[in-house]
Amino acid sequence: MKKLLHVSFLALLFLSGCAIKQEITSSETYVITIKNKHVALSDTGFINHGNDYTNVQIFTAGSALFNLEIMGNTICLDGRCMDKLAFNQQFFQEDHYAELMQEIIAKKPIYEGQNLRQTSSGFEQEIDRPNSHLIYKVEGSNLTFRDTKNGILIRLKPLL
C-alpha cells in the first residue's frame, strides 16, 4: 500500500509539470488576436509577467480559451508543455530561434533587430526567410506580428 501511495504521489508530481503557480508581478489587459493553422481567436485576455515567467490567457464568457505559459526553456500551451524550439515548429510552422515568442509578447525587436526601423511611436521589422515572411510592428502599446507565408497573426491592443 505504501509503495502504491509513493508511486501515485510521484506520478501526480510528474504530471503537474506546468501546474506550479507562479508569482505575478504585473498584469495587462488586451484584446488579443491569435491565428495560425490550429487556432483562430480574438477576445479579451491578460498578459501576466513574473520572474522568468510570462502567461497569455484569452477568455470568452468567463472561460479560458487559450492559455500560454513561458517558463525558462519551456512553453506550455493549454497544459501541454514542450521546449521552445518544438513550440515554434508547431505554432509558427517554422524553425525560429527559441526566444521568438517571448520577445514578441515582451514587444522587443526580433531576430537581433534585423531590418529594424524606428518609427515615431515604436518600431517596425520586415524579415524575409526561406519559409516565412515576417512583418512585425510595435506602435505604443499595440503590437502586430504577421507571417504572410504561413498565415500567422498575433495582435495585441490594450483595453482602456
C-alpha positions in Angstrom: 0.0 0.0 0.0 2.8 2.4 0.9 4.5 1.6 -2.4 1.3 2.4 -4.3 0.9 5.7 -2.4 4.5 6.7 -3.2 4.2 5.8 -6.9 0.9 7.7 -7.1 2.4 10.8 -5.4 5.4 10.8 -7.9 3.1 10.3 -10.9 1.0 13.3 -9.7 4.1 15.4 -9.2 5.4 14.5 -12.7 2.1 15.1 -14.4 1.6 18.5 -12.8 4.5 19.9 -14.8 3.2 23.4 -15.8 0.7 23.5 -13.0 3.1 25.1 -10.5 1.7 28.5 -9.5 4.0 31.4 -10.5 4.1 34.8 -8.7 2.7 37.5 -10.9 4.4 40.9 -10.7 2.4 42.7 -13.4 -0.7 42.1 -15.5 -2.1 43.9 -18.5 -5.5 43.6 -20.3 -5.7 43.4 -24.1 -7.9 42.4 -26.9 -5.7 39.5 -28.1 -5.9 38.1 -31.6 -4.1 34.8 -32.4 -4.4 33.0 -35.6 -2.4 30.1 -37.1 -3.4 26.8 -38.8 -4.6 25.3 -35.4 -6.4 28.2 -33.8 -8.2 31.5 -34.6 -9.2 33.5 -31.6 -9.8 37.2 -30.8 -11.2 38.2 -27.4 -10.3 39.8 -24.1 -7.2 38.5 -22.5 -4.4 39.1 -20.0 -0.7 39.1 -20.2 0.8 38.3 -16.8 4.5 38.7 -16.1 6.6 37.3 -13.2 10.2 36.4 -12.6 11.2 34.3 -15.6 7.5 33.7 -16.3 5.0 35.1 -18.9 1.4 34.0 -19.2 -1.0 34.9 -22.0 -4.7 34.0 -21.5 -7.7 34.6 -23.7 -11.2 34.4 -22.2 -14.7 34.4 -23.6 -17.8 34.3 -21.4 -15.5 33.8 -18.3 -13.9 30.6 -19.8 -10.2 30.4 -20.8 -9.9 29.6 -24.5 -6.2 29.9 -24.7 -3.5 29.6 -22.0 0.2 30.1 -23.0 2.9 29.9 -20.3 6.5 30.7 -20.9 8.9 29.5 -18.2 12.6 29.1 -18.6 13.2 26.8 -21.6 9.6 25.6 -21.7 6.4 26.8 -23.3 3.1 25.3 -22.2 0.0 25.7 -24.4 -3.2 24.7 -22.7 -1.3 22.5 -20.3 0.8 20.7 -23.0 4.5 21.6 -22.4 7.4 21.5 -24.8 10.7 23.1 -25.3 10.7 26.5 -27.1 12.1 25.2 -30.4 9.4 22.5 -30.6 6.8 25.0 -29.8 8.0 27.3 -32.6 7.8 24.5 -35.1 4.3 23.6 -34.0 2.9 27.2 -33.6 4.8 29.1 -36.3 5.3 26.1 -38.7 9.0 27.3 -38.9 12.3 26.7 -37.1 12.6 30.1 -35.5 15.1 30.7 -32.6 14.0 29.7 -29.1 13.1 33.2 -27.7 10.9 34.4 -30.5 7.5 34.1 -28.8 8.9 35.6 -25.6 10.3 38.6 -27.5 7.1 39.2 -29.3 5.0 39.1 -26.1 7.5 41.5 -24.5 7.3 43.8 -27.5 11.1 43.6 -28.2 12.8 43.5 -31.6 13.1 40.0 -33.1 16.0 38.4 -34.9 18.5 40.6 -33.1 16.9 43.8 -34.6 17.4 42.7 -38.2 15.8 45.3 -40.6 14.7 47.4 -37.6 13.2 50.7 -38.5 12.3 53.1 -35.7 9.0 55.0 -36.0 7.6 57.9 -34.1 5.8 55.6 -31.7 7.8 52.4 -31.8 9.4 50.2 -34.5 8.8 48.0 -37.5 10.6 45.0 -38.9 10.2 43.1 -42.1 12.2 39.9 -42.4 12.3 37.5 -45.3 13.2 33.9 -44.5 13.2 30.9 -46.8 9.8 29.6 -45.4 8.4 32.8 -43.9 7.8 36.5 -44.4 7.6 38.3 -41.1 6.1 41.8 -40.6 6.3 42.9 -37.0 5.2 46.3 -35.7 5.1 47.8 -32.2 3.3 51.1 -32.0 3.0 52.4 -28.5 1.1 49.6 -26.6 -0.2 48.0 -29.8 1.6 45.0 -31.4 1.1 43.2 -34.7 3.1 40.2 -35.8 2.3 38.6 -39.2 3.9 35.7 -41.1 2.2 36.2 -44.5 3.6 32.9 -45.9 2.2 30.7 -43.0 -1.0 32.7 -42.2 0.2 33.6 -38.6 -1.2 36.6 -36.8 -0.6 37.9 -33.3 -2.2 41.2 -32.4 -2.3 43.0 -29.0 -4.5 46.1 -28.4 -4.7 47.3 -24.9 -8.1 47.7 -23.3 -8.7 51.2 -21.9 
